[in-house]
Amino acid sequence: MTDRPTAPQGGAAKDGQWTGAFRFIFAAAVINAVSFGIMIPVLPNLIKQFTGGDTAAASEWNVVFGAVWGVMQLFCGPVLGMMSDRFGRRPILLISLAGLAIDFLFMALAPSLAWLFVGRVINGLTAASFSTANAYVADVTPPDKRAKAFGWMGSAFSFGFLVGPALGGFLGDIDLRLPFFVAAGLTTINWFYGFFVLPESLPPEKRVAKFDWKRANPVGSLVFLRAHADLLGLATVGFLFQLAHTVLPAIFVLYTGYRYGWTPGFMGLTMMATGLAGVIVQTLLVGPVVAKIGERGALLLGAAAGATGFAIYGFAPSGWIYFLGVPVFALMNFLQPGLQGLMTRRVEPSGQGQLQGANQSLQGIASVIGPIVFGLTFAWSIRHEGIVHQPGLAIYLAAGLLVGAFLLALRVGRAPRAVAEAA
């Protein structure tokens, strides 16, 4: 599996070479994002169906599923990241895609909440497709082009939200289980694409010599972050972003259904509009804007825009006001390319997988805390609406987290010291 031809490396590759290698992983990321996006507008409604139509109870079960997935990621993210440094990116990507396909099948066939729980556990154990893809990008992209490349990778995720939720909402209006079968099929196609087409990006001579269990755990990940100058502060910014970002997956479907009466189909169209705005920012604006304001400027712009967009979403008393926040919120897509560009510059090629594994571990922590905080806050706010009348309270909390990320980024987002790229 690992003796496939390798993609050219970013440190020595010419522009045409790294662009060609980048196209491979970008295509895989797009297919993965579409399959993931398909399930977004329908999974909470499937959970709600199992709870007898109780929105608050569905929110609480969403908390359980999100927390379990996050715990799996907390412990497995560093392991998969180090495995990609030791054995290459491609086999880890294939493992991750296989786990995602199995999870979708569990959702499609689940006769009870217990089945959904098992599927979430399997997916959490193997979920590393986006973090491995980011390590792949760092492998094949020159350091000065990484922010733009990470912007394009972000657009792959946004494209998934452009196409996936709209398709999922349409299919969900026909049959609530149909979107999961389609998502499983797309993920299986992506697995075959990875097996037969995707080249390996990390050649044997650039891999770590052995797998070190001491570093392949959450504590080891934090030690790794502390061992690199200024990396821990940036990782904290990323953690605050990831924590804030969990609010919409945790409550969007239930929140908009409760507050605005939106159907799954309309929710899918809303996600499509959000995804389109994100694609425009990530493909057309990230490159030229980062060239003008730098990676630190992009990081600050993304954090400020995200906080403002969340504030609008939480305040919006009607659907049309909610839509006013979409173009503002889309500018948050500057944050991740700027952050990834700054972080990958501080790490040598053989450590890119461990870096992404550490980020995945922090995302796991965020995925444990976020659904609990936001899901329970939303459930509490709607159960006490007669007293508080703040159904957007959870989204206000997310806005506050991004304000904190902005203030921290002011201090830790300065230009990195050079890290030698292996030839």
PELINRA-V511173 format. One record per helix or strand. SS is the DSSP state (H for helix, E for strand). FROM is the first residue (numbers start at 0). TO is the last residue. If there is no record, write none. Layout:
BEGIN
<<SS/FROM/TO> <SS/FROM/TO>>
END
This chain:
BEGIN
<<E/5/5> <H/14/49> <H/54/86> <H/88/108> <H/112/125> <H/128/139> <H/142/173> <H/177/195> <E/199/199> <H/203/205> <H/217/225> <H/230/259> <H/263/314> <H/318/329> <H/332/343> <H/348/382> <H/392/411>>
END
